Amino acid sequence: MCGITGYFQGTYHNKDDQNSILERMSSAISYRGPDDSGRWSDTGTGIALAHRRLSILDLSPAGHQPMVSPSGRYVITYNGEIYNHLELRALLCEPSWRGHSDTETLLVCIENWGIEETLKKSIGMFAFALWDRELRCLTLARDRVGEKPLYYGWQGKTFMFASELKALKKHPDFVGEIDRDSLILYLRHGYINAPYSIYKNIKKLEPGTYITITEANGAGFFPEPKVFWSFEDLIQKSSQEKYHDSFKNAANNLEQILLDVIKGQMLSDVPLGAFLSGGIDSSLIVSLMQKLSSSPIKTFTIGFNEKTYNEAQFAKKVALHLGTDHTEIYVSDQDAISVIPSLPNIYDEPFGDSSAIPTYLVSKLARQYVTVSLSGDGGDELFGGYSRYFTGDQTWRIIQNVPLKLRQLLSPIAFIFASKSIFPVLSPISKFLRYREGSSISVRFETLGRALNCNSFRDYYHNQVSQWRDPKLVVLNAIEPFTTLSKACLPNSFASFFEYMMYADCKTYLPGDILTKVDRAGMSVGIESRIPFLDPRVIEFSWKLCLNHKVQNGNGKYILRQILNKYVPVELIERPKMGFGVPIDHWIRGPFKEWAEDLLSEHSIKSQGFFNYKPIQERLNEHLSLKHNWKDSLWTILSFQAWLANK
């Protein structure tokens, strides 16, 4: 895995200036590629490319980048892995290969087939910049799901790009004006959806697309991304090609697809292992890895002393059963808290998912032993694993038959029951309802209150995933941008609201939150994360399956459970889903209280001029007084404040 950066400028620097700028930009992301670095520039056209290399395949100088194609026409700086690159080589008639890197394969494919056909044939995770010396144009491309990041945009008359924002900040033309409209998206979701970023005129390239910039394009021109793969096309196609064979055959077919995918992703010239939480997804990936390996797979888990957040004991039992070479480490609250000051620098823009903390810690642990690690991410989104899919689907089935006006009258009553102040009145039934502060009955009533106000299942989903229901009341002088969730042209070929939620998560939450978290945490310590569930063959097969192959008897990932049962006893796996988090709610009331009150003080909020102070203070007071658990929305604000102080 690597880091890429560069720029395209009409006002040309001399060679020394180009090299100096490139060096500063690439050095800012040196941790993404500690093994090698390279620069390539052309003062005649103003193009400059840089690369930082984490050597995974072909450790020799033959894998050095930026790399020039055999004909000399193309120059590429590339981040990623093309897992089927050996199969692609077999389709080519190249008389002599200089090495065995997938970068070289990618270049020769482009020379033979062109960019779009190469992208469609390539299976892997990637982001790259390609300079065409003949047509004098720059192409940026990103993988299907968005495993690898790519920022781009204009600052003045300079077009620039990079794997991470910190590289762009090193260019002398970078301005870095905060985009208030993007702040609304951030407060709603806890991350900023592509194509937006925290800065004006800097975008994220959307997954499954590529863009081309030429000398003829004027400064400030943003080309419309060209789509080479999309979930919408896949879902439309899958709805016409549903899998009608038996469940047993479906499970066997999926198992074989996963084995083929994992075999390809285990290709590495450096030590390799896997993250193991002990849940269904990671346990299945590790089981199949161990089946393919003649020696024990290295597996890694972190544990917490607080039982509510600790899955290490279950992961250890799975590892013992499978015979992996298992490493676990228990971290204290202080160990986890000590990571927080590093998060603004790791994530470059505000990022409000507190599970970034354990993700960083397990990546740091694994890096002591391996350079590549496979994970089970994507299983929930593709096979229906999140509990909110069930509660959302069930709730909407009931309330959609109630007239909207009546629902809107009932909504305030639900919010009254969501308030903790009502619980003394309800004490006789609160134990029966298993109420716990911050969960269960309070959250259920609040969710119901939100749902009652929605006039469509799309509105309901949008509301369900919003940490601030109406962020425009919090962010000053901003308008919420259009995103995938606000477009009216979404596919309508869903068998249920359940499937719509899975689709929406794949388009937004997966690339915007999960994959961002995994990439930045891993790359910050120089480890490459690979995600078998996000191989296009797995994604396509999952969407061809009927929903009852994924969901049965109130449980998601049914087909994954049946495959896993061949390798791991049921009793080691079947337990309530715990997630991968830390007790942020308790920390805000305890060790973080002084820090939080300082960052969210009236002086801090008003002097910065981004937020309305009143709703933030109301939530902080309610959280500290135990009236409500506002941990997610407060953590979003705190993460922005910490990022702003570090900016």
Secondary structure, DSSP 8 states (H G I E B T S, - for coil): -EEEEEEEESS---HHHHHHHHHHHHHTTGGG-BSEEEEEEETTTTEEEEEEE---S--SGGG-SSEE-TTSSEEEEEEEEETTHHHHHHT---S--S---HHHHHHHHHHHH-HHHHHHH--EEEEEEEEETTTTEEEEEE-SS--S--EEEEETTEEEEESSHHHHTTSTT----B-HHHHHHHHHHSS--TT--SBTTEEE--TTEEEEEETTS-TT-----EES--HHHHHHHHHHS---S-HHHHHHHHHHHHHHHHHHHT--SS-EEEE--SSHHHHHHHHHHHHH-SS--EEEEEEESSGGG--HHHHHHHHHHHT-EEEEEEE-HHHHHTTGGGHHHHHSS----TTHHHHHHHHHHHHTT-SEEE--TTHHHHHT--HHHHHHHHHHHHHTTS-HHHHHHHHHHHHHHHSGGGTTTTHHHHTTTT--TTSHHHHHHHHHHHHHT-SSHHHHHHHHT-SSSSGGGTBTT------GGG-S------SSHHHHHHHHHHHTHIIIIIHHHHHHHHHHTT-EEE-GGGSHHHHHHHHHS-HHHH-BTTBS-HHHHHHHTTTS-GGGT-S----S---HHHHHHTTTHHHHHHHTSHHHHHHHTSB-HHHHHHHHHHHHTTS---HHHHHHHHHHHHHHHH-
